[in-house]
Amino acid sequence: METKIFELRDSATFIAIVAINMNPDNEKQQFLLRRSGYACDGVPTVLVTRIDGSGKSYYDPYDWNDRTFTIAHDYIIKQWNRLNDGDVVDVEYILGERKEKKVSEAFNAPY
């Protein structure tokens, strides 16, 4: 399984999230993932949750019933191989509401 962390952004929104591609790296993972209902077919099946552990986690983007998470989660699945740790997933940019993607707050962090 591959894990990446992202800066999820939307209008007045900053959420640190973790995304896990639920495809196995070995037979033990494959057994447990398949027993849990994952296809394990190489196609990104991505579980997303908040890094701080609050809230819910889903592998289906449409289970969120929330604009920010639904759009971001769908984008993460489709762009999995192009995204890197720490990337900004900007919902306003994805939807064409902004012409430029937001810059990571890490560049302005005081620490």
VENDA-V298826 format. One record per residue. N is the residue number from 1. RES is the residue in one small letter. PSI is psi in radians with two decimals (NA if undefined). OMEGA is omega in degrees with one decimal (NA if undefined). NEAR is the number of other C-alpha atoms within 8 Angstrom. Layout:
{{N,RES,PSI,OMEGA,NEAR} {N,RES,PSI,OMEGA,NEAR}}
This chain:
{{1,m,2.49,179.6,8} {2,e,2.34,-178.6,7} {3,t,2.40,175.0,8} {4,k,2.62,175.5,10} {5,i,2.56,-175.5,13} {6,f,2.80,172.8,13} {7,e,1.81,-179.3,13} {8,l,2.16,-177.1,14} {9,r,2.56,173.7,15} {10,d,-2.98,178.4,10} {11,s,2.07,179.7,5} {12,a,0.58,-175.7,5} {13,t,2.33,170.5,7} {14,f,2.06,178.3,8} {15,i,2.19,173.7,8} {16,a,2.19,-177.2,11} {17,i,2.77,173.6,12} {18,v,2.42,179.7,12} {19,a,2.32,-178.1,12} {20,i,2.11,174.5,11} {21,n,1.95,-171.9,11} {22,m,0.79,171.7,13} {23,n,2.36,-170.3,16} {24,p,2.65,173.2,10} {25,d,-0.28,-177.6,7} {26,n,3.05,-175.4,6} {27,e,-0.62,179.8,7} {28,k,-0.76,175.6,6} {29,q,-0.75,-178.6,9} {30,q,-0.79,179.9,12} {31,f,-0.91,-176.2,8} {32,l,-0.67,178.3,8} {33,l,-0.77,178.9,14} {34,r,-0.69,178.0,10} {35,r,-0.39,179.0,7} {36,s,0.04,173.8,6} {37,g,0.07,179.4,6} {38,y,2.51,-176.7,10} {39,a,-0.60,-178.6,7} {40,c,0.80,-175.8,11} {41,d,0.16,179.2,5} {42,g,-0.30,176.8,5} {43,v,2.31,-178.1,6} {44,p,2.08,170.6,10} {45,t,1.85,-165.5,10} {46,v,2.13,174.5,13} {47,l,2.26,-177.3,12} {48,v,2.43,174.6,12} {49,t,2.95,175.4,12} {50,r,2.49,178.7,13} {51,i,-0.59,-176.2,9} {52,d,-0.03,176.3,5} {53,g,-0.05,177.1,6} {54,s,2.72,176.7,6} {55,g,-2.81,-174.3,6} {56,k,3.05,172.8,6} {57,s,2.47,-179.4,8} {58,y,2.71,170.6,10} {59,y,-0.26,176.6,8} {60,d,2.04,-177.2,8} {61,p,-0.46,-175.6,11} {62,y,-0.08,175.0,6} {63,d,-0.30,-177.3,7} {64,w,-0.65,-174.8,9} {65,n,0.76,-174.6,6} {66,d,2.20,-177.5,6} {67,r,-0.92,-173.8,6} {68,t,-0.93,-177.2,9} {69,f,-0.68,-179.6,9} {70,t,-0.88,-178.4,13} {71,i,-0.81,-178.9,11} {72,a,-0.78,-177.7,12} {73,h,-0.80,177.6,11} {74,d,-0.76,178.1,9} {75,y,-0.77,-179.6,9} {76,i,-0.74,178.0,11} {77,i,-0.86,-176.2,10} {78,k,-0.52,-176.1,7} {79,q,0.25,-172.4,8} {80,w,-0.86,-175.9,8} {81,n,-0.27,179.6,4} {82,r,-0.29,-176.5,5} {83,l,2.57,178.9,8} {84,n,2.79,174.6,7} {85,d,2.37,176.0,7} {86,g,-0.10,179.2,8} {87,d,2.65,174.2,10} {88,v,2.22,172.8,12} {89,v,1.76,-171.8,10} {90,d,1.84,-176.1,12} {91,v,-0.71,179.2,12} {92,e,-0.69,178.4,11} {93,y,-0.78,179.5,12} {94,i,-0.70,-178.2,9} {95,l,-0.02,179.7,7} {96,g,0.25,178.9,7} {97,e,-0.30,176.6,7} {98,r,2.56,179.2,8} {99,k,-0.46,179.8,6} {100,e,2.48,178.3,5} {101,k,2.49,177.5,8} {102,k,2.60,176.6,8} {103,v,2.52,179.7,6} {104,s,2.43,175.4,9} {105,e,-0.24,178.8,6} {106,a,-0.47,-179.8,5} {107,f,-0.31,-179.6,6} {108,n,0.10,-176.9,6} {109,a,2.44,-177.5,6} {110,p,-0.06,-177.2,3} {111,y,NA,NA,2}}
